[in-house]
Amino acid sequence: MECKKAQDKLMTEYLDKELDAEERAEVERHFAGCADCREFFEAVQRTAVIPFEGAEEMRPDHVVWQKIREKIETERSRSGNGLGKWANAWVSLLRMPQPVFHAAFVTTLILGVIVLAKWPPRYADPVYGYVFEQMTFLGELGAGNTDLMNGDLKDYDAVFKEISE
């Protein structure tokens, strides 16, 4: 085990007795064979463990708990309305690591290509045909060609002339 890893384990899980038996034995073997880490372990014992061995558990005053409750309620009331929920959602999205955004973008892009490739042409063609027909009709109408109107509004040629001027 490397010294850095052993010292990290010491400062986190070892002192809190959160290591399983195998990891604890590995850290202790390292300390037994490494003078620098053994000295580091003893320094940690002197400064961070021994002074607090007889200390009792501290319980915060009820005022502290009351202030914590007030803060929680303030946060809830701020995020309780629709705008607050949206803002919280955007803030949480902005806190996501960038690989998440990259993966989401690539996934969206792939799904978009698949949907467009699989899109049945029978749905797209009539829509485009209709839009093209309407654009052509309006273009001709704007140019003063009322013959496309099947003679329904031939009496209104003067009105169309006034509008186009």
N, CA, C and O of each residue as an XYZ file, in Angstrom:
660
protein
N       0.860     -1.177      0.000
C       0.000      0.000      0.000
C       0.903      1.236      0.000
O       1.919      1.276      0.694
N       0.519      2.236     -0.784
C       1.286      3.480     -0.852
C       1.051      4.298      0.420
O       0.018      4.184      1.079
N       2.046      5.123      0.737
C       1.954      5.953      1.943
C       0.751      6.894      1.878
O       0.019      7.033      2.858
N       0.544      7.535      0.734
C      -0.563      8.490      0.591
C      -1.899      7.798      0.869
O      -2.743      8.328      1.592
N      -2.081      6.608      0.287
C      -3.327      5.872      0.480
C      -3.492      5.449      1.936
O      -4.593      5.528      2.480
N      -2.421      5.007      2.566
C      -2.479      4.588      3.974
C      -2.825      5.779      4.867
O      -3.624      5.648      5.794
N      -2.231      6.934      4.591
C      -2.505      8.125      5.401
C      -3.947      8.609      5.179
O      -4.605      9.055      6.118
N      -4.428      8.518      3.945
C      -5.821      8.889      3.682
C      -6.772      7.970      4.441
O      -7.735      8.429      5.055
N      -6.494      6.674      4.394
C      -7.337      5.719      5.118
C      -7.299      5.985      6.625
O      -8.313      5.872      7.314
N      -6.120      6.337      7.118
C      -5.981      6.643      8.538
C      -6.883      7.807      8.924
O      -7.600      7.743      9.923
N      -6.843      8.867      8.129
C      -7.585     10.085      8.469
C      -9.087      9.928      8.255
O      -9.866     10.731      8.769
N      -9.497      8.935      7.525
C     -10.931      8.785      7.264
C     -11.483      7.544      7.953
O     -12.002      7.639      9.065
N     -11.384      6.400      7.325
C     -12.064      5.207      7.831
C     -11.364      4.526      9.014
O     -12.039      3.958      9.874
N     -10.042      4.570      9.075
C      -9.327      3.828     10.117
C      -9.669      4.354     11.504
O     -10.029      3.576     12.388
N      -9.562      5.645     11.703
C      -9.838      6.214     13.029
C     -11.306      6.068     13.427
O     -11.628      5.972     14.611
N     -12.186      6.052     12.437
C     -13.610      5.905     12.738
C     -14.042      4.450     12.823
O     -15.220      4.150     13.016
N     -13.071      3.544     12.675
C     -13.324      2.101     12.734
C     -14.365      1.668     11.691
O     -15.269      0.884     11.980
N     -14.211      2.199     10.476
C     -15.135      1.877      9.393
C     -14.521      0.926      8.369
O     -15.179      0.568      7.392
N     -13.271      0.510      8.576
C     -12.631     -0.433      7.657
C     -13.000     -1.856      8.033
O     -13.180     -2.170      9.210
N     -13.114     -2.722      7.021
C     -13.321     -4.132      7.347
C     -11.988     -4.704      7.848
O     -10.954     -4.044      7.753
N     -12.014     -5.898      8.367
C     -10.839     -6.492      9.024
C      -9.646     -6.591      8.078
O      -8.512     -6.343      8.489
N      -9.883     -6.948      6.833
C      -8.787     -7.106      5.872
C      -8.103     -5.764      5.573
O      -6.874     -5.685      5.559
N      -8.887     -4.722      5.337
C      -8.307     -3.404      5.050
C      -7.594     -2.845      6.282
O      -6.532     -2.232      6.177
N      -8.198     -3.069      7.447
C      -7.580     -2.585      8.688
C      -6.219     -3.264      8.896
O      -5.253     -2.606      9.282
N      -6.142     -4.547      8.646
C      -4.877     -5.278      8.792
C      -3.853     -4.780      7.778
O      -2.668     -4.677      8.096
N      -4.297     -4.470      6.564
C      -3.379     -3.964      5.533
C      -2.790     -2.613      5.941
O      -1.592     -2.377      5.781
N      -3.648     -1.721      6.472
C      -3.168     -0.406      6.919
C      -2.185     -0.590      8.078
O      -1.139      0.059      8.103
N      -2.501     -1.451      9.023
C      -1.616     -1.670     10.176
C      -0.280     -2.292      9.754
O       0.764     -1.947     10.308
N      -0.307     -3.210      8.770
C       0.949     -3.770      8.252
C       1.799     -2.667      7.629
O       3.019     -2.647      7.793
N       1.158     -1.762      6.924
C       1.901     -0.667      6.303
C       2.531      0.221      7.380
O       3.700      0.592      7.279
N       1.751      0.557      8.409
C       2.292      1.383      9.484
C       3.451      0.691     10.193
O       4.409      1.349     10.599
N       3.373     -0.617     10.343
C       4.435     -1.362     11.019
C       5.729     -1.335     10.210
O       6.817     -1.332     10.786
N       5.623     -1.315      8.878
C       6.815     -1.366      8.039
C       7.297     -0.017      7.550
O       8.378      0.055      6.966
N       6.552      1.052      7.757
C       6.922      2.372      7.220
C       7.091      3.353      8.380
O       6.126      3.685      9.068
N       8.298      3.801      8.584
C       8.591      4.710      9.704
C       7.890      6.053      9.541
O       7.399      6.615     10.520
N       7.837      6.579      8.300
C       7.189      7.878      8.072
C       5.695      7.816      8.392
O       5.153      8.720      9.028
N       5.044      6.762      7.957
C       3.604      6.628      8.219
C       3.333      6.342      9.692
O       2.329      6.792     10.244
N       4.233      5.589     10.324
C       4.080      5.325     11.763
C       4.190      6.635     12.533
O       3.433      6.866     13.477
N       5.133      7.497     12.134
C       5.284      8.808     12.775
C       4.038      9.670     12.519
O       3.578     10.382     13.412
N       3.506      9.601     11.312
C       2.284     10.339     10.977
C       1.120      9.838     11.834
O       0.336     10.634     12.352
N       1.012      8.513     11.980
C      -0.047      7.913     12.792
C       0.047      8.385     14.239
O      -0.965      8.722     14.854
N       1.266      8.407     14.781
C       1.453      8.846     16.168
C       1.112     10.325     16.334
O       0.539     10.724     17.348
N       1.466     11.136     15.338
C       1.133     12.564     15.397
C      -0.383     12.759     15.369
O      -0.914     13.600     16.095
N      -1.067     11.999     14.551
C      -2.531     12.091     14.486
C      -3.123     11.660     15.821
O      -4.062     12.286     16.314
N      -2.588     10.604     16.405
C      -3.077     10.134     17.706
C      -2.918     11.233     18.759
O      -3.836     11.491     19.538
N      -1.730     11.886     18.776
C      -1.460     12.930     19.785
C      -2.356     14.154     19.613
O      -2.794     14.747     20.598
N      -2.625     14.527     18.380
C      -3.335     15.792     18.160
C      -4.837     15.651     17.939
O      -5.596     16.556     18.285
N      -5.277     14.534     17.370
C      -6.682     14.440     16.995
C      -7.466     13.369     17.750
O      -8.696     13.394     17.727
N      -6.799     12.436     18.414
C      -7.530     11.346     19.064
C      -7.449     11.466     20.588
O      -8.479     11.555     21.255
N      -6.256     11.469     21.133
C      -6.064     11.450     22.590
C      -6.727     12.643     23.279
O      -7.353     12.442     24.320
N      -6.629     13.882     22.762
C      -7.274     15.004     23.462
C      -8.793     14.864     23.584
O      -9.397     15.472     24.467
N      -9.410     14.080     22.718
C     -10.873     13.987     22.722
C     -11.387     12.658     23.264
O     -12.585     12.389     23.177
N     -10.518     11.826     23.819
C     -10.948     10.516     24.306
C     -11.973     10.616     25.435
O     -12.910      9.819     25.471
N     -11.828     11.546     26.333
C     -12.753     11.666     27.463
C     -13.895     12.618     27.194
O     -14.715     12.858     28.081
N     -13.971     13.160     26.013
C     -15.016     14.148     25.703
C     -16.373     13.466     25.593
O     -16.497     12.341     25.110
N     -17.375     14.186     26.056
C     -18.737     13.686     25.956
C     -19.344     14.144     24.624
O     -18.845     15.056     23.966
N     -20.413     13.488     24.267
C     -21.103     13.868     23.029
C     -21.733     15.237     23.225
O     -22.400     15.489     24.229
N     -21.522     16.084     22.291
C     -22.083     17.440     22.369
C     -23.480     17.443     21.768
O     -23.716     16.859     20.711
N     -24.379     18.092     22.439
C     -25.749     18.246     21.944
C     -26.005     19.745     21.773
O     -25.909     20.512     22.732
N     -26.326     20.148     20.565
C     -26.597     21.571     20.343
C     -27.809     22.031     21.139
O     -28.718     21.251     21.422
N     -27.803     23.298     21.490
C     -28.895     23.912     22.224
C     -30.156     23.909     21.360
O     -30.066     23.824     20.136
N     -31.316     24.001     21.982
C     -32.571     23.981     21.232
C     -32.684     25.172     20.278
O     -33.391     25.085     19.273
N     -32.013     26.262     20.570
C     -32.022     27.440     19.698
C     -31.373     27.106     18.354
O     -31.836     27.558     17.307
N     -30.316     26.324     18.387
C     -29.646     25.919     17.153
C     -30.600     25.104     16.289
O     -30.711     25.340     15.085
N     -31.291     24.143     16.905
C     -32.233     23.320     16.157
C     -33.373     24.168     15.601
O     -33.838     23.931     14.486
N     -33.822     25.149     16.369
C     -34.897     26.031     15.908
C     -34.447     26.824     14.681
O     -35.216     26.973     13.731
N     -33.234     27.325     14.686
C     -32.718     28.084     13.537
C     -32.570     27.179     12.307
O     -32.808     27.612     11.180
N     -32.178     25.935     12.531
C     -32.080     24.985     11.419
C     -33.459     24.734     10.821
O     -33.615     24.722      9.600
N     -34.467     24.532     11.682
C     -35.838     24.323     11.198
C     -36.336     25.532     10.408
O     -36.959     25.382      9.358
N     -36.053     26.740     10.926
C     -36.478     27.955     10.224
C     -35.828     28.048      8.843
O     -36.478     28.418      7.865
N     -34.571     27.715      8.776
C     -33.856     27.757      7.495
C     -34.458     26.760      6.507
O     -34.628     27.069      5.328
N     -34.777     25.567      6.995
C     -35.390     24.547      6.132
C     -36.748     25.029      5.636
O     -37.061     24.889      4.453
N     -37.553     25.593      6.524
C     -38.875     26.088      6.131
C     -38.759     27.230      5.127
O     -39.552     27.315      4.190
N     -37.783     28.100      5.314
C     -37.564     29.189      4.363
C     -37.223     28.637      2.987
O     -37.739     29.108      1.974
N     -36.360     27.645      2.958
C     -35.979     27.022      1.684
C     -37.178     26.332      1.040
O     -37.365     26.410     -0.174
N     -37.987     25.660      1.848
C     -39.175     24.985      1.309
C     -40.162     25.988      0.739
O     -40.707     25.779     -0.344
N     -40.394     27.074      1.462
C     -41.366     28.053      0.980
C     -40.876     28.735     -0.288
O     -41.675     29.056     -1.168
N     -39.566     28.960     -0.391
C     -39.012     29.570     -1.605
C     -39.137     28.638     -2.792
O     -39.411     29.084     -3.906
N     -38.940     27.358     -2.569
C     -38.992     26.413     -3.682
C     -40.369     25.788     -3.823
O     -40.563     24.933     -4.686
N     -41.328     26.189     -3.004
C     -42.656     25.607     -3.059
C     -43.480     26.056     -4.244
O     -44.316     25.294     -4.728
N     -43.269     27.288     -4.734
C     -44.052     27.740     -5.878
C     -43.468     27.183     -7.170
O     -42.370     26.626     -7.171
N     -44.193     27.331     -8.253
C     -43.774     26.775     -9.531
C     -42.447     27.311    -10.012
O     -41.611     26.555    -10.509
N     -42.244     28.611     -9.869
C     -41.003     29.228    -10.334
C     -39.810     28.727     -9.532
O     -38.743     28.483    -10.095
N     -39.980     28.574     -8.236
C     -38.890     28.076     -7.397
C     -38.498     26.657     -7.753
O     -37.317     26.312     -7.743
N     -39.492     25.829     -8.069
C     -39.200     24.449     -8.462
C     -38.421     24.422     -9.769
O     -37.473     23.651     -9.921
N     -38.826     25.269    -10.711
C     -38.090     25.334    -11.989
C     -36.672     25.817    -11.759
O     -35.725     25.285    -12.337
N     -36.528     26.821    -10.916
C     -35.189     27.343    -10.641
C     -34.317     26.280     -9.994
O     -33.150     26.130    -10.354
N     -34.873     25.542     -9.041
C     -34.108     24.474     -8.389
C     -33.728     23.387     -9.393
O     -32.624     22.845     -9.336
N     -34.637     23.071    -10.305
C     -34.329     22.056    -11.320
C     -33.174     22.510    -12.201
O     -32.281     21.721    -12.509
N     -33.186     23.783    -12.612
C     -32.105     24.294    -13.466
C     -30.790     24.348    -12.701
O     -29.734     24.037    -13.251
N     -30.854     24.742    -11.441
C     -29.622     24.794    -10.643
C     -29.041     23.401    -10.492
O     -27.827     23.224    -10.598
N     -29.889     22.406    -10.246
C     -29.369     21.044    -10.111
C     -28.803     20.544    -11.435
O     -27.829     19.791    -11.444
N     -29.402     20.955    -12.555
C     -28.843     20.573    -13.856
C     -27.478     21.207    -14.074
O     -26.568     20.574    -14.609
N     -27.342     22.454    -13.660
C     -26.067     23.135    -13.853
C     -24.968     22.550    -12.976
O     -23.785     22.678    -13.290
N     -25.355     21.911    -11.883
C     -24.357     21.309    -10.997
C     -23.921     19.928    -11.458
O     -22.966     19.369    -10.917
N     -24.614     19.366    -12.461
C     -24.244     18.045    -12.963
C     -22.883     18.118    -13.651
O     -22.529     19.141    -14.236
N     -22.141     17.048    -13.578
C     -20.859     17.037    -14.270
C     -21.074     17.079    -15.783
O     -22.082     16.588    -16.289
N     -20.123     17.666    -16.492
C     -20.271     17.835    -17.925
C     -20.439     16.536    -18.696
O     -21.157     16.543    -19.696
N     -19.831     15.422    -18.305
C     -20.065     14.191    -19.061
C     -21.545     13.818    -19.155
O     -21.972     13.197    -20.127
N     -22.322     14.199    -18.143
C     -23.754     13.921    -18.190
C     -24.389     14.680    -19.344
O     -25.207     14.126    -20.079
N     -24.011     15.966    -19.509
C     -24.545     16.761    -20.608
C     -24.099     16.198    -21.956
O     -24.885     16.144    -22.901
N     -22.849     15.784    -22.040
C     -22.347     15.230    -23.294
C     -23.105     13.965    -23.656
O     -23.503     13.784    -24.807
N     -23.306     13.101    -22.691
C     -24.034     11.859    -22.942
C     -25.481     12.150    -23.344
O     -26.015     11.511    -24.251
N     -26.105     13.101    -22.679
C     -27.486     13.455    -23.014
C     -27.565     14.028    -24.425
O     -28.489     13.702    -25.170
N     -26.619     14.867    -24.797
C     -26.616     15.460    -26.134
C     -26.440     14.384    -27.198
O     -27.176     14.362    -28.185
N     -25.481     13.503    -27.008
C     -25.232     12.441    -27.987
C     -26.448     11.520    -28.088
O     -26.834     11.130    -29.190
N     -27.049     11.174    -26.967
C     -28.231     10.319    -26.976
C     -29.383     10.990    -27.720
O     -30.064     10.349    -28.521
N     -29.602     12.273    -27.458
C     -30.655     13.018    -28.141
C     -30.391     13.079    -29.639
O     -31.307     12.909    -30.443
N     -29.154     13.321    -30.006
C     -28.782     13.384    -31.412
C     -29.042     12.045    -32.102
O     -29.612     12.014    -33.193
N     -28.637     10.960    -31.487
C     -28.840      9.627    -32.072
C     -30.331      9.327    -32.202
O     -30.779      8.852    -33.246
N     -31.098      9.602    -31.154
C     -32.539      9.352    -31.222
C     -33.198     10.209    -32.293
O     -34.095      9.742    -32.996
N     -32.760     11.464    -32.425
C     -33.302     12.330    -33.467
C     -33.035     11.783    -34.850
O     -33.923     11.796    -35.703
N     -31.832     11.305    -35.087
C     -31.493     10.735    -36.395
C     -32.323      9.484    -36.657
O     -32.813      9.287    -37.769
N     -32.484      8.638    -35.641
C     -33.282      7.415    -35.810
C     -34.732      7.760    -36.128
O     -35.329      7.175    -37.032
N     -35.295      8.702    -35.391
C     -36.691      9.084    -35.624
C     -36.857      9.658    -37.023
O     -37.805      9.307    -37.725
N     -35.954     10.533    -37.435
C     -36.065     11.120    -38.765
C     -35.845     10.081    -39.862
O     -36.480     10.156    -40.914
N     -34.966      9.124    -39.635
C     -34.717      8.084    -40.633
C     -35.909      7.131    -40.739
O     -36.224      6.649    -41.828
N     -36.561      6.863    -39.630
C     -37.685      5.927    -39.620
C     -39.029      6.607    -39.890
O     -40.045      5.926    -40.023
N     -39.049      7.941    -39.974
C     -40.294      8.676    -40.145
C     -40.952      8.245    -41.451
O     -40.329      8.339    -42.509
N     -42.193      7.776    -41.399
C     -42.841      7.314    -42.629
C     -43.081      8.477    -43.592
O     -43.628      9.503    -43.188
N     -42.687      8.336    -44.844
C     -42.853      9.432    -45.799
C     -44.313      9.780    -46.052
O     -44.605     10.895    -46.485
N     -45.240      8.858    -45.796
C     -46.648      9.172    -46.066
C     -47.160     10.277    -45.146
O     -48.131     10.956    -45.478
N     -46.501     10.469    -43.965
C     -46.894     11.559    -43.075
C     -46.267     12.873    -43.522
O     -46.897     13.927    -43.430
N     -45.062     12.817    -43.992
C     -44.341     14.039    -44.324
C     -44.775     14.610    -45.664
O     -44.944     15.824    -45.782
N     -44.962     13.765    -46.686
C     -45.256     14.269    -48.025
C     -46.524     15.109    -48.112
O     -46.472     16.191    -48.696
N     -47.667     14.676    -47.564
C     -48.864     15.509    -47.665
C     -48.706     16.853    -46.961
O     -49.222     17.869    -47.427
N     -48.007     16.855    -45.863
C     -47.821     18.107    -45.136
C     -46.997     19.068    -45.973
O     -47.370     20.228    -46.149
N     -45.877     18.585    -46.488
C     -45.044     19.449    -47.313
C     -45.770     19.859    -48.586
O     -45.645     20.995    -49.042
N     -46.535     18.924    -49.159
C     -47.304     19.249    -50.361
C     -48.322     20.335    -50.093
O     -48.467     21.265    -50.887
N     -49.031     20.223    -48.973
C     -50.042     21.219    -48.623
C     -49.407     22.585    -48.384
O     -49.895     23.603    -48.876
N     -48.324     22.596    -47.630
C     -47.652     23.867    -47.345
C     -47.132     24.487    -48.637
O     -47.251     25.697    -48.834
N     -46.554     23.670    -49.521
C     -46.046     24.179    -50.784
C     -47.187     24.753    -51.629
O     -47.043     25.807    -52.249
N     -48.327     24.040    -51.645
C     -49.494     24.517    -52.401
C     -49.983     25.856    -51.865
O     -50.295     26.761    -52.639
N     -50.050     25.985    -50.545
C     -50.518     27.232    -49.943
C     -49.553     28.389    -50.219
O     -49.971     29.517    -50.482
N     -48.273     28.088    -50.153
C     -47.277     29.138    -50.424
C     -47.350     29.578    -51.883
O     -47.247     30.768    -52.182
N     -47.526     28.633    -52.774
C     -47.654     28.970    -54.193
C     -48.903     29.812    -54.429
O     -48.860     30.815    -55.141
N     -50.019     29.395    -53.826
C     -51.273     30.131    -53.984
C     -51.137     31.565    -53.483
O     -51.538     32.509    -54.164
N     -50.564     31.724    -52.281
C     -50.416     33.071    -51.724
C     -49.449     33.916    -52.543
O     -49.642     35.122    -52.700
N     -48.413     33.277    -53.061
C     -47.474     34.006    -53.908
C     -48.135     34.496    -55.180
O     -47.936     35.641    -55.587
N     -48.915     33.640    -55.807
C     -49.623     34.034    -57.028
C     -50.667     35.097    -56.717
O     -50.830     36.052    -57.476
N     -51.362     34.936    -55.623
C     -52.374     35.909    -55.220
C     -51.734     37.268    -54.965
O     -52.275     38.305    -55.351
N     -50.573     37.251    -54.310
C     -49.851     38.500    -54.065
C     -49.375     39.155    -55.346
O     -49.235     40.377    -55.404
N     -49.123     38.349    -56.386
C     -48.689     38.889    -57.680
C     -49.869     39.365    -58.510
O     -49.681     39.881    -59.612
N     -51.086     39.199    -57.996
C     -52.263     39.674    -58.715
C     -52.941     38.619    -59.549
O     -53.902     38.943    -60.246
N     -52.508     37.390    -59.521
C     -53.106     36.319    -60.303
C     -54.271     35.728    -59.528
O     -54.074     34.941    -58.602
N     -55.481     36.107    -59.907
C     -56.674     35.590    -59.236
C     -57.287     34.427    -59.987
O     -58.340     33.931    -59.588
N     -56.660     33.976    -61.063
C     -57.192     32.854    -61.826
C     -57.153     31.558    -61.019
O     -57.934     30.645    -61.285
N     -56.262     31.465    -60.046
C     -56.164     30.258    -59.224
C     -57.355     30.095    -58.298
O     -57.538     29.033    -57.702
N     -58.159     31.126    -58.171
C     -59.274     31.093    -57.225
C     -60.530     30.507    -57.845
O     -61.616     30.635    -57.280
N     -60.400     29.869    -58.991
C     -61.514     29.192    -59.665
C     -62.666     30.129    -59.960
O     -63.812     29.687    -60.038
N     -62.390     31.412    -60.126
C     -63.426     32.358    -60.511
C     -64.332     32.762    -59.379
O     -65.273     33.523    -59.602
N     -64.090     32.282    -58.156
C     -64.991     32.600    -57.044
C     -64.981     34.080    -56.704
O     -66.012     34.631    -56.316
N     -63.849     34.725    -56.840
C     -63.737     36.125    -56.416
C     -63.332     37.038    -57.572
O     -62.658     38.044    -57.350
N     -63.725     36.709    -58.789
C     -63.331     37.533    -59.932
C     -63.877     38.948    -59.806
O     -63.277     39.889    -60.325
N     -65.017     39.112    -59.116
C     -65.599     40.443    -58.953
C     -64.757     41.326    -58.047
O     -64.945     42.542    -58.010
N     -63.833     40.720    -57.316
C     -63.052     41.479    -56.362
C     -61.665     41.837    -56.896
O     -60.780     42.170    -56.108
N     -61.453     41.778    -58.221
C     -60.154     42.143    -58.801
C     -59.749     43.554    -58.404
O     -58.575     43.814    -58.142
N     -60.706     44.457    -58.360
C     -60.400     45.846    -58.000
C     -59.915     45.926    -56.551
O     -59.007     46.696    -56.237
N     -60.520     45.132    -55.675
C     -60.111     45.132    -54.265
C     -58.682     44.621    -54.152
O     -57.875     45.195    -53.421
N     -58.359     43.536    -54.876
C     -57.009     42.987    -54.833
C     -55.979     43.973    -55.371
O     -54.858     44.047    -54.867
N     -56.368     44.735    -56.405
C     -55.468     45.732    -56.958
C     -55.168     46.814    -55.938
O     -54.028     47.263    -55.818
N     -56.200     47.236    -55.196
C     -56.010     48.260    -54.171
C     -55.110     47.766    -53.044
O     -54.258     48.497    -52.540
N     -55.317     46.528    -52.666
C     -54.503     45.949    -51.572
C     -53.069     45.824    -51.975
O     -52.171     46.089    -51.175
N     -52.827     45.418    -53.227
C     -51.450     45.197    -53.663
C     -50.700     46.500    -53.891
O     -49.471     46.483    -53.952
N     -51.393     47.635    -54.020
C     -50.700     48.914    -54.265
C     -50.206     49.562    -53.037
O     -49.609     50.637    -53.104
